[in-house]
Amino acid sequence: MPTLDGGLRIEFEDESDWRLLGGVIDDAVSCDRTLAERLGASVGGPEVADDWLEFVVPELERSFEAGLARVGRALKSARLDAAGVAGFLWIRRADALHWYGALNQARLTLEEIHRFGSSEDVDVEDLPPSRRAPFLRSQFYCAVQSLLLEHAMG
């Protein structure tokens, strides 16, 4: 839910809720190559790609890792405060961009691994369980991103 100071408060009812949002970190780093490397691979032309790999990728990786670390610390702290059961996670406006980035990294990684394509073309019931859970997490991450855009980043 939106907060008066322009952030979000996420309510957790039980351990499974904590695991669901906590999965963002694991999902973001579950690919063989980092997001920065995958982005670098899409840069056209060998002369540009080499510069990208040497100068841009390391900085992107540091930025992505810092965002994930910040989100991970916030999740861990909130989970400890709640003793892993019902509780709250506050996403303040100042942290919204880190959260948005972490959720985006997770979604991009899930797409890289599972190749879902457009969510409108996916019938959840037709997905095997090994792909259904990642798809649903990706959709959940997208929903949280939408809330961040609407309430904490606008």
Beta strands, then each sheet from edge to edge (+ up, - down):
strand 1: 8-12
strand 2: 87-91
sheet 1: 1+ 2-
end
